[in-house]
Amino acid sequence: MIGSSAPYDIVRKEERCAATGRAFVEGDRQVAVLVETPGEEPLLRVFFSEDAWDGGARPESPATVFGFWRRIAGEEKKNDNAIMSADELFDLFEQLAEAEQPRQISFRYLLALLLMRKRRLVYEGMTPGDPSRFRVKARPGGAIHDVVDPKMDDDAIEQATEELGRVMNTEDHP
């Protein structure tokens, strides 16, 4: 089994550029980064200005980039206070397509489940010749994506998906 039954905790830092310390204002282009630190379970979510990120700013060692997506400060307020929009979740899903670390593979799998629940991805079936992968189709656009199945049991999937939804505030609101 690639994944574990442990949920993904994501700690959100204040919205200042991690490189410059400058506070963001609504409309600023930024890069949200999930940071993994050896020996620490929760992922840390930090922000970089797009200019700092494009200029090479990254988390300090031993921390590493787990995943990232581009966003505009203040956009989350338009989505019932969701931390990430469906488009941002999809960007992170695509960005993790080449992931090789087991934790990233499991995280991408959970993102695929969330995106299917939000109808942003549609299940297309198993990948021909590879029973460890399945295919999903993006909506809109129709691009096909292969997803590694980390062979989590149903209880682990349900628990981790619910926790991911709560932590990232992606649950649908009535």
Rosetta blueprint (number, residue, H / E / L):
1 M L
2 I L
3 G L
4 S L
5 S L
6 A L
7 P L
8 Y L
9 D L
10 I E
11 V E
12 R E
13 K E
14 E E
15 E E
16 R E
17 C E
18 A L
19 A L
20 T L
21 G L
22 R L
23 A E
24 F L
25 V L
26 E L
27 G L
28 D L
29 R E
30 Q E
31 V E
32 A E
33 V E
34 L E
35 V E
36 E E
37 T L
38 P L
39 G L
40 E L
41 E L
42 P L
43 L E
44 L E
45 R E
46 V E
47 F E
48 F E
49 S E
50 E H
51 D H
52 A H
53 W H
54 D H
55 G L
56 G L
57 A L
58 R L
59 P L
60 E L
61 S L
62 P L
63 A L
64 T E
65 V E
66 F E
67 G E
68 F E
69 W E
70 R E
71 R E
72 I E
73 A L
74 G L
75 E H
76 E H
77 K H
78 K H
79 N H
80 D L
81 N L
82 A L
83 I L
84 M L
85 S L
86 A H
87 D H
88 E H
89 L H
90 F H
91 D H
92 L H
93 F H
94 E H
95 Q H
96 L H
97 A H
98 E H
99 A L
100 E L
101 Q L
102 P H
103 R H
104 Q H
105 I H
106 S H
107 F H
108 R H
109 Y H
110 L H
111 L H
112 A H
113 L H
114 L H
115 L H
116 M H
117 R H
118 K L
119 R L
120 R L
121 L E
122 V E
123 Y E
124 E E
125 G E
126 M E
127 T E
128 P L
129 G L
130 D E
131 P E
132 S E
133 R E
134 F E
135 R E
136 V E
137 K E
138 A E
139 R L
140 P L
141 G L
142 G L
143 A L
144 I E
145 H E
146 D E
147 V E
148 V E
149 D L
150 P L
151 K L
152 M L
153 D L
154 D H
155 D H
156 A H
157 I H
158 E H
159 Q H
160 A H
161 T H
162 E H
163 E H
164 L H
165 G H
166 R H
167 V H
168 M H
169 N L
170 T L
171 E L
172 D L
173 H L
174 P L
